[in-house]
Amino acid sequence: MTQLQAVTAHLSPASLTDAPVLNVEVSHSIHRISRTDWAQLQSDELEGYDYYAAIEEAELLGIEPRYFMVRHGQRLIAVAPAYCQRFKLNQVLEGLPRRLFGRYSAPMLAIGSPVTEACSIACAPDWLPRTPELINALVAQLHRQCRLEGAWLYLFKDVAEEQTSVRSALEHLRFNRISGMPRTRLPLPYPDLAGYLARLGRATRKGLRRKLNTPSDLRIEARHHQVDDVIERMLELYADTVARSGEEIEPLTAGYFKAVLAKLGERATCYLFWSGKTLIGFNLLLGNGTRQIDKVFASDGSAAREHNLYHRTWLAHVDRCITAGIPAFEASQAAYAEKLRLGCGLLANDHYFHHRNALVTRALGWLVRKAGLDQATVVAKESEHE
């Protein structure tokens, strides 16, 4: 573990406010943070300590975890999970800019994770009102850590629209903003599944009922803890789904699925979809009785169409959430056009980035604005592949 202390203003690429001196340490492993210390922080219960430990254990290709630990004296007041990766410009550029610069990539250090729904910084409750000071310390340390690791870009990945204080602090520090893949959320203020269906458009409701009435031998099996006996088939289905999407998606491994199920226990469920003795799809979800997050859906394309798999499983999840009193279903970041028809709303996720060189940062900001990379563009691009 590299200890980097005395965060000071001259290390930042932008002018920082006068903040108390905070000590920032950077670790390559979440296990350098005690569970007792983490428990004192306000964090996402589902994508929290155990989930990050699972990601670390999975050793996803090309993703090197980091953890920025902010201390005030001896007290741990915040942890910002992060990672190192090469950033491919063709992931965000379109048109002429993509043709000119799309083949390039740059070493990057990011606060966030490629496999979480949003940028989650665990923070002591009494420090939440002082978020700008924490962001100042993290940015200063990011700048220095980039030099140590040879990274060119540093960013905050998938900052949710609800994280207003984080957004404000980053904008004050002159970070450039680029739209990421928005999250989809389905509010469920209904007494039963019939109530949900009644609120949909007539054509959508009619189509769903027709699909449900189509004969099918589909069987749904819920698994906790392990999927060792079907993991190879799951990886085949996942690879097929990624290939059909036409998108560059983080390659999830057997280690990822096994570690998430093992470490999260009852908070992680893998639903297996069977036709006879053939596994035709699966769906990994995280839940704790008050939230439900759809993490991964994969299927055999032809079998999915034959059994109307997506819509059958969607309605099964909605019914399960309503029965359990879960107020909303947090769906995956894909198939936006269909999810909007099914009643979901979009929640913005934005990336805030900076280059080690301030002039390059301004040039990249101009390029992003020229490319028109707003949320509407991102959603329209994704819908083309549906």
Contacts in CASP RR format, 6 or more apart in sequence:
PFRMAT RR
TARGET T0000
AUTHOR 0000-0000-0000
METHOD contacts of the structure
MODEL  1
MTQLQAVTAHLSPASLTDAPVLNVEVSHSIHRISRTDWAQLQSDELEGYD
YYAAIEEAELLGIEPRYFMVRHGQRLIAVAPAYCQRFKLNQVLEGLPRRL
FGRYSAPMLAIGSPVTEACSIACAPDWLPRTPELINALVAQLHRQCRLEG
AWLYLFKDVAEEQTSVRSALEHLRFNRISGMPRTRLPLPYPDLAGYLARL
GRATRKGLRRKLNTPSDLRIEARHHQVDDVIERMLELYADTVARSGEEIE
PLTAGYFKAVLAKLGERATCYLFWSGKTLIGFNLLLGNGTRQIDKVFASD
GSAAREHNLYHRTWLAHVDRCITAGIPAFEASQAAYAEKLRLGCGLLAND
HYFHHRNALVTRALGWLVRKAGLDQATVVAKESEHE
1 25 0 8 1.000
1 26 0 8 1.000
1 27 0 8 1.000
1 28 0 8 1.000
1 29 0 8 1.000
1 32 0 8 1.000
2 25 0 8 1.000
2 26 0 8 1.000
2 148 0 8 1.000
3 23 0 8 1.000
3 25 0 8 1.000
3 26 0 8 1.000
4 24 0 8 1.000
4 25 0 8 1.000
4 26 0 8 1.000
4 141 0 8 1.000
4 144 0 8 1.000
4 145 0 8 1.000
5 23 0 8 1.000
5 24 0 8 1.000
5 25 0 8 1.000
6 21 0 8 1.000
6 23 0 8 1.000
7 21 0 8 1.000
7 22 0 8 1.000
7 23 0 8 1.000
7 24 0 8 1.000
7 136 0 8 1.000
7 137 0 8 1.000
7 140 0 8 1.000
7 141 0 8 1.000
8 21 0 8 1.000
8 140 0 8 1.000
9 15 0 8 1.000
9 16 0 8 1.000
9 18 0 8 1.000
9 140 0 8 1.000
11 140 0 8 1.000
11 141 0 8 1.000
11 143 0 8 1.000
11 144 0 8 1.000
12 136 0 8 1.000
12 139 0 8 1.000
12 140 0 8 1.000
12 143 0 8 1.000
12 173 0 8 1.000
13 139 0 8 1.000
13 143 0 8 1.000
13 173 0 8 1.000
13 174 0 8 1.000
13 354 0 8 1.000
13 356 0 8 1.000
13 358 0 8 1.000
13 361 0 8 1.000
14 139 0 8 1.000
14 172 0 8 1.000
14 173 0 8 1.000
14 174 0 8 1.000
14 354 0 8 1.000
14 358 0 8 1.000
16 136 0 8 1.000
16 139 0 8 1.000
16 140 0 8 1.000
16 173 0 8 1.000
17 132 0 8 1.000
17 133 0 8 1.000
17 136 0 8 1.000
19 132 0 8 1.000
19 133 0 8 1.000
19 136 0 8 1.000
19 137 0 8 1.000
20 72 0 8 1.000
20 133 0 8 1.000
22 70 0 8 1.000
22 71 0 8 1.000
22 72 0 8 1.000
22 77 0 8 1.000
22 133 0 8 1.000
22 134 0 8 1.000
22 137 0 8 1.000
23 70 0 8 1.000
23 71 0 8 1.000
23 72 0 8 1.000
23 73 0 8 1.000
24 68 0 8 1.000
24 69 0 8 1.000
24 70 0 8 1.000
24 71 0 8 1.000
24 137 0 8 1.000
24 138 0 8 1.000
24 140 0 8 1.000
24 141 0 8 1.000
25 68 0 8 1.000
25 69 0 8 1.000
25 71 0 8 1.000
26 66 0 8 1.000
26 67 0 8 1.000
26 68 0 8 1.000
26 69 0 8 1.000
26 141 0 8 1.000
26 145 0 8 1.000
27 33 0 8 1.000
27 66 0 8 1.000
27 67 0 8 1.000
27 69 0 8 1.000
28 64 0 8 1.000
28 65 0 8 1.000
28 66 0 8 1.000
28 67 0 8 1.000
29 56 0 8 1.000
29 65 0 8 1.000
29 67 0 8 1.000
30 49 0 8 1.000
30 52 0 8 1.000
30 53 0 8 1.000
30 56 0 8 1.000
30 65 0 8 1.000
30 67 0 8 1.000
30 81 0 8 1.000
31 53 0 8 1.000
31 56 0 8 1.000
32 67 0 8 1.000
32 69 0 8 1.000
33 49 0 8 1.000
33 67 0 8 1.000
33 69 0 8 1.000
33 76 0 8 1.000
33 79 0 8 1.000
35 49 0 8 1.000
37 76 0 8 1.000
38 49 0 8 1.000
38 79 0 8 1.000
38 122 0 8 1.000
40 76 0 8 1.000
40 124 0 8 1.000
41 76 0 8 1.000
41 77 0 8 1.000
41 78 0 8 1.000
41 79 0 8 1.000
41 122 0 8 1.000
41 123 0 8 1.000
41 124 0 8 1.000
42 122 0 8 1.000
42 123 0 8 1.000
42 124 0 8 1.000
42 125 0 8 1.000
42 128 0 8 1.000
43 49 0 8 1.000
43 79 0 8 1.000
43 120 0 8 1.000
43 122 0 8 1.000
43 123 0 8 1.000
44 116 0 8 1.000
44 120 0 8 1.000
44 122 0 8 1.000
45 267 0 8 1.000
45 288 0 8 1.000
45 291 0 8 1.000
46 264 0 8 1.000
46 267 0 8 1.000
46 286 0 8 1.000
46 287 0 8 1.000
46 288 0 8 1.000
46 291 0 8 1.000
46 293 0 8 1.000
47 116 0 8 1.000
47 117 0 8 1.000
47 120 0 8 1.000
47 286 0 8 1.000
47 293 0 8 1.000
48 120 0 8 1.000
48 122 0 8 1.000
50 263 0 8 1.000
50 264 0 8 1.000
50 267 0 8 1.000
51 116 0 8 1.000
51 260 0 8 1.000
51 263 0 8 1.000
51 264 0 8 1.000
51 286 0 8 1.000
52 65 0 8 1.000
52 67 0 8 1.000
52 81 0 8 1.000
52 113 0 8 1.000
53 259 0 8 1.000
53 263 0 8 1.000
54 256 0 8 1.000
54 259 0 8 1.000
54 260 0 8 1.000
54 262 0 8 1.000
54 263 0 8 1.000
54 264 0 8 1.000
55 63 0 8 1.000
55 65 0 8 1.000
55 113 0 8 1.000
55 115 0 8 1.000
55 256 0 8 1.000
55 259 0 8 1.000
56 65 0 8 1.000
57 255 0 8 1.000
57 259 0 8 1.000
57 263 0 8 1.000
58 252 0 8 1.000
58 253 0 8 1.000
58 255 0 8 1.000
58 256 0 8 1.000
58 258 0 8 1.000
58 259 0 8 1.000
58 260 0 8 1.000
59 253 0 8 1.000
59 255 0 8 1.000
60 114 0 8 1.000
60 115 0 8 1.000
60 250 0 8 1.000
60 251 0 8 1.000
60 252 0 8 1.000
60 253 0 8 1.000
60 256 0 8 1.000
61 251 0 8 1.000
61 253 0 8 1.000
62 85 0 8 1.000
62 86 0 8 1.000
63 83 0 8 1.000
63 84 0 8 1.000
63 85 0 8 1.000
63 114 0 8 1.000
63 250 0 8 1.000
64 83 0 8 1.000
64 84 0 8 1.000
64 85 0 8 1.000
65 81 0 8 1.000
65 82 0 8 1.000
65 83 0 8 1.000
66 81 0 8 1.000
66 82 0 8 1.000
66 83 0 8 1.000
66 84 0 8 1.000
66 109 0 8 1.000
66 145 0 8 1.000
67 79 0 8 1.000
67 80 0 8 1.000
67 81 0 8 1.000
67 82 0 8 1.000
68 79 0 8 1.000
68 80 0 8 1.000
68 82 0 8 1.000
68 111 0 8 1.000
68 138 0 8 1.000
68 141 0 8 1.000
68 142 0 8 1.000
69 76 0 8 1.000
69 78 0 8 1.000
69 79 0 8 1.000
70 76 0 8 1.000
70 77 0 8 1.000
70 78 0 8 1.000
70 79 0 8 1.000
70 80 0 8 1.000
70 134 0 8 1.000
70 137 0 8 1.000
70 138 0 8 1.000
71 77 0 8 1.000
72 127 0 8 1.000
75 124 0 8 1.000
76 124 0 8 1.000
77 123 0 8 1.000
77 124 0 8 1.000
77 127 0 8 1.000
77 134 0 8 1.000
78 121 0 8 1.000
78 122 0 8 1.000
78 123 0 8 1.000
78 124 0 8 1.000
78 127 0 8 1.000
78 134 0 8 1.000
79 121 0 8 1.000
79 122 0 8 1.000
80 111 0 8 1.000
80 112 0 8 1.000
80 121 0 8 1.000
80 122 0 8 1.000
80 138 0 8 1.000
81 111 0 8 1.000
81 112 0 8 1.000
81 113 0 8 1.000
81 116 0 8 1.000
81 120 0 8 1.000
81 121 0 8 1.000
82 109 0 8 1.000
82 110 0 8 1.000
82 111 0 8 1.000
82 112 0 8 1.000
83 109 0 8 1.000
83 110 0 8 1.000
83 112 0 8 1.000
83 113 0 8 1.000
83 114 0 8 1.000
84 107 0 8 1.000
84 108 0 8 1.000
84 109 0 8 1.000
84 110 0 8 1.000
84 149 0 8 1.000
84 151 0 8 1.000
85 108 0 8 1.000
85 110 0 8 1.000
85 114 0 8 1.000
86 105 0 8 1.000
86 106 0 8 1.000
86 107 0 8 1.000
86 108 0 8 1.000
87 105 0 8 1.000
87 106 0 8 1.000
87 107 0 8 1.000
87 108 0 8 1.000
87 153 0 8 1.000
88 102 0 8 1.000
88 104 0 8 1.000
88 105 0 8 1.000
88 248 0 8 1.000
89 98 0 8 1.000
89 101 0 8 1.000
89 102 0 8 1.000
89 103 0 8 1.000
89 104 0 8 1.000
89 105 0 8 1.000
89 106 0 8 1.000
90 98 0 8 1.000
90 102 0 8 1.000
90 103 0 8 1.000
90 248 0 8 1.000
91 248 0 8 1.000
92 178 0 8 1.000
92 368 0 8 1.000
92 371 0 8 1.000
92 373 0 8 1.000
93 101 0 8 1.000
93 102 0 8 1.000
93 367 0 8 1.000
93 371 0 8 1.000
93 373 0 8 1.000
94 371 0 8 1.000
94 373 0 8 1.000
94 377 0 8 1.000
94 381 0 8 1.000
95 371 0 8 1.000
97 367 0 8 1.000
97 370 0 8 1.000
97 371 0 8 1.000
101 367 0 8 1.000
106 151 0 8 1.000
106 152 0 8 1.000
106 153 0 8 1.000
107 149 0 8 1.000
107 150 0 8 1.000
107 151 0 8 1.000
107 152 0 8 1.000
107 153 0 8 1.000
108 151 0 8 1.000
108 152 0 8 1.000
108 153 0 8 1.000
108 154 0 8 1.000
108 155 0 8 1.000
109 142 0 8 1.000
109 145 0 8 1.000
109 146 0 8 1.000
109 149 0 8 1.000
109 151 0 8 1.000
109 153 0 8 1.000
109 154 0 8 1.000
109 155 0 8 1.000
110 154 0 8 1.000
110 155 0 8 1.000
110 156 0 8 1.000
110 157 0 8 1.000
111 119 0 8 1.000
111 121 0 8 1.000
111 138 0 8 1.000
111 142 0 8 1.000
111 154 0 8 1.000
111 155 0 8 1.000
111 156 0 8 1.000
111 157 0 8 1.000
112 119 0 8 1.000
112 120 0 8 1.000
112 156 0 8 1.000
112 157 0 8 1.000
112 158 0 8 1.000
113 120 0 8 1.000
113 157 0 8 1.000
114 157 0 8 1.000
114 250 0 8 1.000
115 250 0 8 1.000
115 252 0 8 1.000
115 256 0 8 1.000
116 158 0 8 1.000
117 158 0 8 1.000
117 183 0 8 1.000
117 293 0 8 1.000
117 330 0 8 1.000
117 333 0 8 1.000
117 349 0 8 1.000
118 158 0 8 1.000
118 159 0 8 1.000
118 160 0 8 1.000
118 163 0 8 1.000
118 183 0 8 1.000
118 349 0 8 1.000
119 156 0 8 1.000
119 157 0 8 1.000
119 158 0 8 1.000
119 159 0 8 1.000
119 160 0 8 1.000
119 163 0 8 1.000
119 166 0 8 1.000
121 134 0 8 1.000
121 138 0 8 1.000
121 166 0 8 1.000
123 131 0 8 1.000
123 134 0 8 1.000
127 134 0 8 1.000
128 165 0 8 1.000
131 165 0 8 1.000
131 166 0 8 1.000
131 169 0 8 1.000
132 165 0 8 1.000
132 168 0 8 1.000
132 169 0 8 1.000
132 172 0 8 1.000
135 166 0 8 1.000
135 169 0 8 1.000
135 170 0 8 1.000
135 173 0 8 1.000
136 169 0 8 1.000
136 173 0 8 1.000
139 170 0 8 1.000
139 173 0 8 1.000
139 354 0 8 1.000
142 154 0 8 1.000
143 154 0 8 1.000
143 354 0 8 1.000
143 356 0 8 1.000
145 151 0 8 1.000
145 154 0 8 1.000
146 152 0 8 1.000
146 153 0 8 1.000
146 154 0 8 1.000
146 356 0 8 1.000
147 356 0 8 1.000
151 356 0 8 1.000
152 355 0 8 1.000
152 356 0 8 1.000
153 353 0 8 1.000
153 354 0 8 1.000
153 355 0 8 1.000
153 356 0 8 1.000
154 353 0 8 1.000
154 354 0 8 1.000
154 356 0 8 1.000
155 175 0 8 1.000
155 351 0 8 1.000
155 352 0 8 1.000
155 353 0 8 1.000
155 354 0 8 1.000
156 166 0 8 1.000
156 170 0 8 1.000
156 175 0 8 1.000
156 351 0 8 1.000
156 352 0 8 1.000
156 353 0 8 1.000
157 351 0 8 1.000
158 180 0 8 1.000
158 181 0 8 1.000
158 349 0 8 1.000
158 350 0 8 1.000
158 351 0 8 1.000
159 166 0 8 1.000
159 167 0 8 1.000
159 170 0 8 1.000
159 349 0 8 1.000
159 350 0 8 1.000
159 351 0 8 1.000
159 352 0 8 1.000
160 183 0 8 1.000
160 347 0 8 1.000
160 348 0 8 1.000
160 349 0 8 1.000
161 167 0 8 1.000
161 347 0 8 1.000
161 348 0 8 1.000
161 349 0 8 1.000
161 350 0 8 1.000
162 347 0 8 1.000
167 350 0 8 1.000
167 352 0 8 1.000
170 177 0 8 1.000
170 352 0 8 1.000
171 177 0 8 1.000
171 352 0 8 1.000
173 354 0 8 1.000
174 354 0 8 1.000
174 361 0 8 1.000
175 352 0 8 1.000
175 353 0 8 1.000
175 354 0 8 1.000
176 352 0 8 1.000
176 353 0 8 1.000
176 354 0 8 1.000
176 361 0 8 1.000
176 364 0 8 1.000
176 365 0 8 1.000
176 368 0 8 1.000
177 350 0 8 1.000
177 351 0 8 1.000
177 352 0 8 1.000
177 368 0 8 1.000
178 350 0 8 1.000
178 351 0 8 1.000
178 353 0 8 1.000
178 368 0 8 1.000
178 373 0 8 1.000
179 348 0 8 1.000
179 349 0 8 1.000
179 350 0 8 1.000
179 351 0 8 1.000
179 373 0 8 1.000
179 374 0 8 1.000
179 375 0 8 1.000
179 377 0 8 1.000
179 378 0 8 1.000
180 348 0 8 1.000
180 349 0 8 1.000
180 350 0 8 1.000
180 351 0 8 1.000
180 375 0 8 1.000
180 378 0 8 1.000
181 333 0 8 1.000
181 334 0 8 1.000
181 349 0 8 1.000
181 378 0 8 1.000
181 382 0 8 1.000
182 333 0 8 1.000
182 336 0 8 1.000
182 346 0 8 1.000
182 347 0 8 1.000
182 348 0 8 1.000
182 349 0 8 1.000
182 375 0 8 1.000
182 378 0 8 1.000
182 379 0 8 1.000
183 330 0 8 1.000
183 331 0 8 1.000
183 333 0 8 1.000
183 346 0 8 1.000
183 347 0 8 1.000
183 349 0 8 1.000
184 330 0 8 1.000
184 331 0 8 1.000
184 332 0 8 1.000
184 333 0 8 1.000
184 336 0 8 1.000
184 339 0 8 1.000
184 344 0 8 1.000
184 345 0 8 1.000
184 346 0 8 1.000
184 347 0 8 1.000
185 328 0 8 1.000
185 329 0 8 1.000
185 330 0 8 1.000
185 331 0 8 1.000
185 344 0 8 1.000
185 345 0 8 1.000
185 346 0 8 1.000
185 347 0 8 1.000
186 318 0 8 1.000
186 328 0 8 1.000
186 329 0 8 1.000
186 330 0 8 1.000
186 331 0 8 1.000
186 339 0 8 1.000
186 342 0 8 1.000
186 343 0 8 1.000
186 344 0 8 1.000
186 345 0 8 1.000
187 327 0 8 1.000
187 328 0 8 1.000
188 196 0 8 1.000
188 318 0 8 1.000
188 321 0 8 1.000
188 322 0 8 1.000
188 325 0 8 1.000
188 326 0 8 1.000
188 327 0 8 1.000
188 328 0 8 1.000
188 329 0 8 1.000
189 327 0 8 1.000
190 196 0 8 1.000
190 199 0 8 1.000
190 322 0 8 1.000
191 322 0 8 1.000
192 319 0 8 1.000
192 322 0 8 1.000
193 315 0 8 1.000
193 318 0 8 1.000
193 319 0 8 1.000
193 322 0 8 1.000
196 318 0 8 1.000
196 322 0 8 1.000
197 205 0 8 1.000
197 208 0 8 1.000
197 209 0 8 1.000
198 205 0 8 1.000
199 343 0 8 1.000
200 208 0 8 1.000
200 341 0 8 1.000
200 342 0 8 1.000
200 343 0 8 1.000
201 341 0 8 1.000
204 341 0 8 1.000
204 342 0 8 1.000
208 311 0 8 1.000
208 315 0 8 1.000
211 308 0 8 1.000
211 311 0 8 1.000
211 312 0 8 1.000
212 308 0 8 1.000
212 311 0 8 1.000
212 312 0 8 1.000
212 315 0 8 1.000
214 308 0 8 1.000
216 275 0 8 1.000
216 306 0 8 1.000
216 307 0 8 1.000
216 308 0 8 1.000
216 312 0 8 1.000
217 275 0 8 1.000
217 276 0 8 1.000
218 273 0 8 1.000
218 274 0 8 1.000
218 275 0 8 1.000
218 307 0 8 1.000
218 309 0 8 1.000
218 312 0 8 1.000
219 273 0 8 1.000
219 274 0 8 1.000
219 275 0 8 1.000
219 276 0 8 1.000
220 271 0 8 1.000
220 272 0 8 1.000
220 273 0 8 1.000
220 274 0 8 1.000
220 313 0 8 1.000
220 316 0 8 1.000
221 271 0 8 1.000
221 272 0 8 1.000
221 274 0 8 1.000
222 269 0 8 1.000
222 270 0 8 1.000
222 271 0 8 1.000
222 272 0 8 1.000
223 261 0 8 1.000
223 269 0 8 1.000
223 270 0 8 1.000
223 271 0 8 1.000
223 272 0 8 1.000
224 261 0 8 1.000
224 265 0 8 1.000
224 266 0 8 1.000
224 268 0 8 1.000
224 269 0 8 1.000
224 270 0 8 1.000
225 261 0 8 1.000
225 262 0 8 1.000
225 265 0 8 1.000
226 258 0 8 1.000
226 261 0 8 1.000
226 262 0 8 1.000
227 234 0 8 1.000
227 257 0 8 1.000
227 258 0 8 1.000
227 261 0 8 1.000
227 270 0 8 1.000
227 272 0 8 1.000
227 282 0 8 1.000
228 258 0 8 1.000
230 272 0 8 1.000
230 279 0 8 1.000
230 282 0 8 1.000
231 254 0 8 1.000
231 257 0 8 1.000
231 258 0 8 1.000
232 254 0 8 1.000
233 279 0 8 1.000
234 254 0 8 1.000
234 257 0 8 1.000
234 279 0 8 1.000
234 281 0 8 1.000
234 282 0 8 1.000
234 298 0 8 1.000
235 253 0 8 1.000
235 254 0 8 1.000
237 279 0 8 1.000
237 280 0 8 1.000
237 281 0 8 1.000
237 282 0 8 1.000
237 298 0 8 1.000
237 299 0 8 1.000
237 300 0 8 1.000
238 252 0 8 1.000
238 296 0 8 1.000
238 298 0 8 1.000
240 298 0 8 1.000
240 299 0 8 1.000
240 300 0 8 1.000
240 301 0 8 1.000
241 297 0 8 1.000
241 298 0 8 1.000
241 299 0 8 1.000
241 301 0 8 1.000
242 249 0 8 1.000
242 251 0 8 1.000
242 298 0 8 1.000
244 301 0 8 1.000
245 334 0 8 1.000
245 385 0 8 1.000
246 385 0 8 1.000
247 382 0 8 1.000
247 385 0 8 1.000
252 296 0 8 1.000
257 270 0 8 1.000
257 284 0 8 1.000
257 296 0 8 1.000
260 268 0 8 1.000
260 284 0 8 1.000
260 286 0 8 1.000
260 295 0 8 1.000
261 268 0 8 1.000
261 270 0 8 1.000
264 286 0 8 1.000
267 286 0 8 1.000
267 287 0 8 1.000
267 288 0 8 1.000
268 284 0 8 1.000
268 285 0 8 1.000
268 286 0 8 1.000
268 287 0 8 1.000
269 284 0 8 1.000
269 285 0 8 1.000
269 286 0 8 1.000
269 287 0 8 1.000
270 282 0 8 1.000
270 283 0 8 1.000
270 284 0 8 1.000
270 285 0 8 1.000
271 282 0 8 1.000
271 283 0 8 1.000
271 284 0 8 1.000
271 285 0 8 1.000
271 313 0 8 1.000
272 279 0 8 1.000
272 281 0 8 1.000
272 282 0 8 1.000
273 279 0 8 1.000
273 280 0 8 1.000
273 281 0 8 1.000
273 282 0 8 1.000
273 283 0 8 1.000
273 299 0 8 1.000
273 307 0 8 1.000
273 309 0 8 1.000
273 313 0 8 1.000
274 280 0 8 1.000
275 303 0 8 1.000
275 307 0 8 1.000
278 303 0 8 1.000
280 299 0 8 1.000
280 300 0 8 1.000
280 303 0 8 1.000
280 304 0 8 1.000
280 307 0 8 1.000
280 309 0 8 1.000
281 298 0 8 1.000
281 299 0 8 1.000
281 300 0 8 1.000
281 303 0 8 1.000
281 304 0 8 1.000
281 309 0 8 1.000
282 296 0 8 1.000
282 297 0 8 1.000
282 298 0 8 1.000
282 299 0 8 1.000
283 294 0 8 1.000
283 296 0 8 1.000
283 297 0 8 1.000
283 298 0 8 1.000
283 313 0 8 1.000
283 317 0 8 1.000
284 295 0 8 1.000
284 296 0 8 1.000
284 297 0 8 1.000
285 292 0 8 1.000
285 293 0 8 1.000
285 294 0 8 1.000
285 295 0 8 1.000
285 317 0 8 1.000
286 292 0 8 1.000
286 293 0 8 1.000
286 295 0 8 1.000
287 293 0 8 1.000
289 324 0 8 1.000
289 325 0 8 1.000
289 326 0 8 1.000
290 326 0 8 1.000
290 327 0 8 1.000
291 326 0 8 1.000
291 328 0 8 1.000
291 330 0 8 1.000
292 317 0 8 1.000
292 320 0 8 1.000
292 321 0 8 1.000
292 326 0 8 1.000
292 328 0 8 1.000
292 329 0 8 1.000
292 330 0 8 1.000
293 330 0 8 1.000
294 317 0 8 1.000
294 329 0 8 1.000
294 330 0 8 1.000
294 331 0 8 1.000
294 332 0 8 1.000
295 332 0 8 1.000
296 332 0 8 1.000
297 310 0 8 1.000
297 313 0 8 1.000
297 332 0 8 1.000
297 334 0 8 1.000
299 309 0 8 1.000
299 310 0 8 1.000
303 309 0 8 1.000
304 310 0 8 1.000
310 335 0 8 1.000
310 338 0 8 1.000
314 342 0 8 1.000
317 329 0 8 1.000
318 329 0 8 1.000
321 328 0 8 1.000
321 329 0 8 1.000
331 339 0 8 1.000
331 344 0 8 1.000
333 349 0 8 1.000
334 382 0 8 1.000
335 382 0 8 1.000
335 386 0 8 1.000
336 346 0 8 1.000
336 379 0 8 1.000
336 382 0 8 1.000
336 383 0 8 1.000
336 386 0 8 1.000
337 383 0 8 1.000
337 386 0 8 1.000
338 386 0 8 1.000
339 345 0 8 1.000
340 346 0 8 1.000
346 375 0 8 1.000
346 379 0 8 1.000
348 375 0 8 1.000
353 361 0 8 1.000
353 364 0 8 1.000
354 361 0 8 1.000
355 361 0 8 1.000
355 364 0 8 1.000
END
